[in-house]
Amino acid sequence: MTFKVSIESSGHTFDCSPEQNVLAAGLAAGYMLPYNCRSGLCRTCKSRIVTGEIAYDEKILSHYLPAQERANGFALLKEGESKLAVQFRGRTKRRSSGK
């Protein structure tokens, strides 16, 4: 079963399987999402979740995304797996196919 992820700022959507994190699914779908380290440590992939839910390993999350930021709706797109359809606010654009 896949979940639909939508990017509020651009209207783009892509599918994400429960085993994927949102960043990996977006990159695989051809979107340029913000990231730097690909491990969630730099927090470049931090975005505000508008609707939906992302599940995390609490050990990682508590250090890199404090409770106050989680309470304000922020999530790290690299860390965690989507559990529901997710809509988030963030910067993105479709990668050029080179054609």
KEKE-3310 file (N, C-alpha, C; in steps of 0.2 Angstrom, whole numbers, plus 5000, padded with zeros to 4 digits):
npx = (5004:5003:5006:5000:5009:5009:5015:5012:5016:5019:5010:5013:5013:5017:5020:5022:5029:5026:5038:5048:5056:5050:5058:5067:5057:5052:5063:5065:5054:5057:5058:5066:5070:5073:5088:5104:5113:5107:5104:5097:5103:5108:5097:5092:5081:5070:5053:5037:5023:5007:4996:4993:5005:5021:5031:5044:5060:5062:5074:5083:5075:5072:5084:5088:5076:5068:5055:5047:5048:5042:5029:5025:5022:5033:5044:5057:5060:5069:5071:5061:5045:5031:5015:5002:4993:5002:5004:5014:5023:5035:5051:5052:5055:5052:5064:5073:5071:5082:5079)
npy = (4994:5011:5028:5044:5059:5076:5092:5106:5120:5119:5111:5098:5080:5064:5046:5037:5023:5013:5009:5018:5033:5050:5059:5051:5045:5056:5061:5050:5051:5061:5074:5089:5090:5099:5094:5089:5081:5068:5060:5066:5073:5086:5093:5100:5095:5098:5101:5108:5099:5098:5090:5073:5060:5056:5043:5040:5035:5037:5039:5045:5056:5064:5070:5077:5084:5093:5092:5104:5109:5098:5099:5110:5106:5102:5091:5079:5075:5065:5057:5044:5037:5037:5037:5040:5048:5062:5079:5093:5108:5115:5119:5115:5108:5101:5090:5092:5083:5082:5083)
npz = (5000:4996:5000:4997:4994:4995:4990:4996:4993:4979:4973:4968:4968:4974:4976:4991:4998:5013:5018:5014:5016:5016:5009:5001:4993:4986:4979:4971:4963:4955:4960:4966:4981:4997:5004:5012:5019:5018:5029:5039:5049:5047:5046:5035:5027:5035:5036:5037:5042:5035:5034:5039:5044:5051:5055:5067:5073:5090:5096:5087:5083:5094:5097:5085:5081:5091:5104:5104:5091:5084:5090:5084:5071:5063:5053:5049:5033:5029:5039:5045:5042:5031:5037:5034:5021:5017:5018:5014:5018:5008:4999:4982:4966:4950:4943:4928:4914:4905:4892)
capx = (5000:5007:5003:5000:5012:5008:5019:5007:5018:5019:5004:5016:5011:5020:5018:5028:5028:5027:5045:5052:5055:5047:5063:5068:5051:5051:5069:5064:5049:5060:5058:5072:5068:5079:5092:5111:5117:5104:5104:5093:5107:5109:5090:5090:5075:5065:5047:5031:5018:5001:4991:4996:5009:5027:5033:5051:5064:5062:5081:5085:5071:5072:5090:5088:5070:5065:5048:5044:5047:5037:5023:5023:5021:5039:5046:5062:5058:5073:5070:5054:5041:5024:5010:4996:4994:5006:5005:5019:5025:5042:5053:5053:5054:5053:5070:5073:5073:5087:5077)
capy = (5000:5017:5034:5050:5064:5082:5097:5112:5126:5118:5106:5092:5074:5058:5041:5034:5017:5013:5007:5023:5040:5055:5062:5046:5044:5062:5061:5044:5053:5066:5081:5091:5092:5101:5090:5090:5075:5062:5056:5069:5076:5093:5096:5104:5092:5100:5104:5108:5094:5101:5085:5067:5058:5053:5039:5041:5032:5042:5041:5050:5062:5068:5074:5082:5088:5094:5091:5110:5109:5093:5101:5115:5103:5101:5084:5078:5071:5060:5052:5043:5033:5040:5032:5042:5053:5068:5086:5097:5115:5115:5121:5109:5109:5095:5089:5092:5076:5083:5083)
capz = (5000:4995:5002:4993:4997:4991:4992:4996:4989:4972:4971:4966:4972:4972:4980:4995:5001:5020:5019:5011:5019:5011:5005:4996:4988:4982:4974:4966:4958:4951:4963:4970:4988:5000:5008:5011:5022:5017:5035:5044:5054:5045:5046:5029:5025:5039:5033:5041:5039:5035:5036:5039:5050:5049:5061:5068:5079:5095:5098:5082:5083:5100:5097:5079:5080:5097:5105:5102:5084:5082:5092:5079:5065:5059:5053:5045:5028:5028:5045:5046:5036:5031:5039:5031:5016:5019:5014:5018:5015:5007:4993:4977:4959:4946:4940:4921:4911:4901:4885)
cpx = (5004:5003:5004:5004:5011:5012:5014:5009:5018:5013:5006:5014:5015:5018:5024:5025:5029:5035:5050:5051:5053:5052:5065:5063:5051:5057:5068:5059:5051:5059:5064:5069:5074:5082:5100:5114:5114:5103:5099:5097:5108:5103:5088:5083:5069:5059:5041:5026:5011:4996:4995:5001:5015:5029:5041:5053:5065:5069:5084:5081:5072:5079:5090:5082:5067:5058:5044:5043:5042:5030:5020:5022:5027:5041:5052:5060:5062:5072:5063:5051:5034:5020:5003:4997:4997:5005:5010:5021:5033:5044:5054:5053:5055:5060:5069:5075:5079:5086:5076)
cpy = (5006:5023:5040:5056:5070:5087:5104:5118:5125:5114:5100:5086:5069:5052:5039:5028:5017:5012:5013:5029:5045:5058:5057:5045:5050:5063:5056:5046:5059:5073:5083:5094:5094:5096:5091:5083:5068:5057:5060:5073:5083:5097:5101:5101:5094:5103:5104:5103:5097:5096:5078:5066:5055:5049:5039:5036:5037:5044:5046:5056:5066:5073:5079:5086:5088:5094:5098:5111:5104:5095:5107:5112:5101:5093:5084:5073:5065:5055:5051:5040:5036:5035:5034:5046:5059:5074:5090:5103:5114:5118:5115:5112:5102:5095:5089:5085:5076:5083:5090)
cpz = (5000:4998:4998:4997:4992:4994:4991:4992:4982:4969:4968:4970:4969:4977:4985:4999:5009:5022:5017:5016:5014:5006:4999:4991:4983:4977:4969:4961:4954:4954:4967:4976:4992:5005:5007:5013:5020:5023:5040:5049:5053:5046:5040:5026:5029:5036:5038:5038:5040:5037:5036:5045:5047:5055:5061:5074:5084:5097:5094:5083:5088:5100:5091:5078:5087:5098:5103:5095:5081:5084:5087:5072:5060:5059:5048:5039:5027:5033:5046:5040:5036:5033:5036:5025:5019:5015:5018:5014:5014:5000:4988:4970:4955:4943:4932:4919:4906:4893:4882)
residu = (MET:THR:PHE:LYS:VAL:SER:ILE:GLU:SER:SER:GLY:HIS:THR:PHE:ASP:CYS:SER:PRO:GLU:GLN:ASN:VAL:LEU:ALA:ALA:GLY:LEU:ALA:ALA:GLY:TYR:MET:LEU:PRO:TYR:ASN:CYS:ARG:SER:GLY:LEU:CYS:ARG:THR:CYS:LYS:SER:ARG:ILE:VAL:THR:GLY:GLU:ILE:ALA:TYR:ASP:GLU:LYS:ILE:LEU:SER:HIS:TYR:LEU:PRO:ALA:GLN:GLU:ARG:ALA:ASN:GLY:PHE:ALA:LEU:LEU:LYS:GLU:GLY:GLU:SER:LYS:LEU:ALA:VAL:GLN:PHE:ARG:GLY:ARG:THR:LYS:ARG:ARG:SER:SER:GLY:LYS)
# end
